[in-house]
Amino acid sequence: MTTGQPPRRDRRATQGRSTDPSRPGREQPQPRPYPRPSREELSAAADKTIPDIIAVGLDVLFVGINPGLWSAATGWHFARPGNRFWPALHRGGFTPRLLHPSEQDKLPALGLGITNMVARASARADELTAAELVDGAQQLTDKVARHRPRWVAVVGVTAYRIGFARPKAVFGPQPEQLADARLWVLPNPSGLNAHYTPQTLGAAFAELHSATLG
């Protein structure tokens, strides 16, 4: 687990606004190939956990629903090919370039971190029970109280509604806080979420990014 608190002003000065990787005329770095876990490795990854990427005093702590099997097999958050978290993070202005999931340890220096509502890995998020999400919400609250991020961004409105008993919650800023952190709900970046394109997902992340600069 990554610890320590990077100076916030220095972090902001070096981060800057990123460019849209879809714009023509800009050469983008080629992503490194993913290791492809075997079927046996993916099956063995069920119910495993992976470490948080977290530090004290982050600008934004992103909260996934739970790790997928690719993440549990590789140890990288949002690792499955087709998951759009890392491109959305870049399109939204949080990272100066598109990061590969294996570079997740670079996030705390940018004021960012990743955790999950539920720690255990599964093939699909809908395999989780409501009781697991409620328990995960309480554990997340305790984690936020200890690490004191400025913002908490839950990546998945359904998990947020169930875990925090907010059945009418919508995307965007929430009226309540989590511990002392401001709270935001983002769309699920899974490739199965057909309601959002890479562009509209990036725009949702960009809205949060703009709010954190205020």
C-alpha positions in Angstrom: 0.0 0.0 0.0 1.3 3.4 -0.9 1.5 5.9 2.0 2.5 9.5 2.5 1.1 12.8 1.4 2.4 14.6 -1.7 2.4 18.4 -1.5 -0.9 19.4 -3.0 0.3 22.6 -4.7 3.3 20.9 -6.4 1.0 18.2 -7.6 -1.4 20.6 -9.1 1.3 22.6 -10.8 2.7 19.6 -12.6 -0.5 17.9 -13.5 -2.1 20.4 -15.9 -4.9 19.8 -18.3 -4.6 16.8 -20.6 -5.4 16.6 -24.3 -8.0 14.3 -25.8 -6.2 11.2 -27.1 -8.7 10.9 -29.9 -7.7 14.2 -31.5 -6.0 13.6 -34.9 -2.4 14.8 -35.4 -1.2 13.8 -31.9 0.9 10.7 -31.6 -0.2 8.6 -28.7 2.0 6.1 -26.9 1.1 2.5 -27.8 -0.3 0.6 -24.8 1.8 -2.3 -23.7 0.3 -5.7 -24.2 -1.7 -7.1 -21.4 -0.6 -10.4 -19.8 -3.4 -12.7 -20.7 -4.3 -14.9 -17.7 -5.2 -18.4 -18.5 -8.7 -19.8 -17.7 -7.2 -21.5 -14.7 -5.7 -18.3 -13.4 -9.0 -16.4 -13.9 -10.9 -19.2 -12.1 -8.4 -19.1 -9.3 -8.8 -15.3 -9.0 -12.4 -15.5 -7.8 -12.8 -14.1 -4.2 -9.2 -12.8 -4.2 -8.4 -9.3 -3.1 -5.9 -6.7 -4.4 -4.2 -3.9 -2.5 -5.7 -0.4 -2.6 -3.8 2.4 -4.2 -4.1 5.0 -1.5 -2.4 7.7 0.5 -3.3 10.3 3.1 -4.8 13.5 1.8 -5.5 12.6 -1.9 -7.5 14.9 -4.1 -9.7 12.1 -5.3 -10.2 8.5 -4.2 -11.9 6.5 -6.9 -14.1 3.7 -5.6 -14.8 0.7 -7.9 -17.6 -1.8 -7.2 -15.3 -4.8 -6.7 -12.3 -6.2 -8.6 -12.9 -8.2 -11.7 -11.1 -11.5 -12.3 -8.5 -9.9 -14.6 -7.7 -7.4 -11.8 -7.4 -10.1 -9.2 -5.2 -12.2 -11.5 -2.9 -9.3 -12.4 -3.0 -7.2 -9.3 -4.1 -4.1 -11.3 -7.3 -2.2 -10.8 -9.6 -1.9 -13.8 -7.3 -4.2 -15.7 -9.7 -6.1 -18.0 -9.2 -5.1 -21.7 -12.3 -3.1 -22.7 -12.7 -1.4 -19.3 -12.6 2.3 -20.0 -11.5 3.6 -16.6 -8.0 4.5 -17.6 -8.9 6.2 -20.9 -11.7 8.1 -19.1 -9.2 9.2 -16.4 -7.0 10.6 -19.1 -9.8 12.2 -21.2 -11.2 13.7 -18.0 -7.9 15.6 -17.4 -6.7 13.6 -14.4 -3.6 12.2 -16.0 -1.1 13.8 -18.4 -1.1 10.7 -20.6 -3.0 7.5 -20.9 -1.7 5.2 -18.2 -1.5 1.4 -18.5 -3.1 -0.4 -15.5 0.4 -1.6 -14.5 1.3 2.0 -13.8 -1.3 2.4 -11.1 1.3 3.2 -8.5 1.9 6.6 -10.3 -1.5 7.8 -9.2 -0.8 9.0 -5.6 1.8 11.4 -7.0 -1.1 12.9 -9.0 -3.3 13.1 -6.0 -5.4 10.1 -7.0 -6.1 6.7 -5.5 -8.3 3.6 -6.1 -10.2 1.3 -3.7 -13.3 -0.8 -4.0 -16.7 -1.0 -2.3 -16.3 -4.7 -1.9 -12.8 -6.3 -1.7 -13.5 -9.7 -3.1 -13.1 -10.4 -6.8 -15.9 -11.8 -9.0 -16.6 -12.3 -12.7 -19.5 -9.8 -12.6 -20.5 -7.1 -10.1 -24.0 -8.4 -10.0 -22.7 -11.5 -8.2 -22.4 -9.3 -5.1 -25.1 -9.3 -2.5 -26.8 -6.3 -1.1 -25.4 -7.1 2.4 -21.9 -7.1 0.9 -22.4 -3.6 -0.5 -23.9 -2.3 2.7 -20.9 -3.7 4.7 -18.5 -2.4 2.0 -20.0 1.1 2.3 -19.3 1.1 6.1 -15.8 -0.1 5.5 -15.3 2.6 2.9 -16.5 5.3 5.3 -14.0 4.2 7.9 -11.2 4.2 5.2 -12.1 7.7 4.1 -12.1 8.9 7.7 -8.5 7.5 8.1 -7.1 8.7 4.8 -9.0 12.0 4.5 -9.2 12.5 0.7 -10.8 15.7 -0.5 -13.2 13.9 -2.9 -14.6 10.4 -3.1 -15.8 9.3 -6.5 -17.9 6.1 -6.5 -17.7 4.5 -10.0 -21.2 2.9 -10.3 -24.5 4.4 -9.3 -26.3 1.2 -8.5 -23.7 0.0 -6.0 -23.8 3.5 -4.4 -27.6 3.4 -4.1 -27.6 0.0 -2.5 -24.6 0.4 -0.3 -25.5 3.8 1.1 -29.3 3.4 1.1 -29.7 6.2 -1.4 -32.2 4.7 -3.9 -32.8 8.0 -5.7 -29.1 9.0 -6.1 -28.1 10.2 -9.5 -24.8 10.8 -11.2 -22.7 13.8 -10.2 -22.1 15.6 -6.9 -24.1 14.2 -3.9 -25.7 16.4 -1.2 -24.1 14.4 1.6 -20.5 14.0 2.5 -18.6 10.8 3.3 -16.7 11.4 6.5 -15.3 14.8 5.7 -14.9 14.2 2.0 -17.1 15.6 -0.8 -18.9 12.8 -2.7 -19.4 12.2 -6.4 -21.0 9.4 -8.4 -19.6 8.4 -11.8 -20.8 5.9 -14.4 -19.5 2.4 -14.4 -16.6 2.4 -17.0 -17.1 -1.3 -17.8 -17.3 -2.1 -21.5 -20.7 -3.7 -20.7 -22.1 -0.2 -19.9 -23.5 0.6 -23.3 -25.2 3.8 -22.1 -21.9 5.6 -22.2 -19.4 6.0 -25.1 -15.7 6.6 -24.4 -16.4 10.3 -25.2 -19.4 10.7 -22.8 -17.6 8.7 -20.1 -14.6 11.0 -20.5 -16.9 14.0 -20.2 -18.3 12.7 -17.0 -14.8 12.3 -15.5 -14.0 15.8 -16.8 -16.9 17.3 -14.9 -15.5 15.9 -11.7 -12.0 17.1 -12.5 -13.3 20.6 -13.0 -15.1 20.4 -9.6 -11.8 19.4 -7.9 -10.0 22.4 -9.2 -12.5 24.8 -7.5 
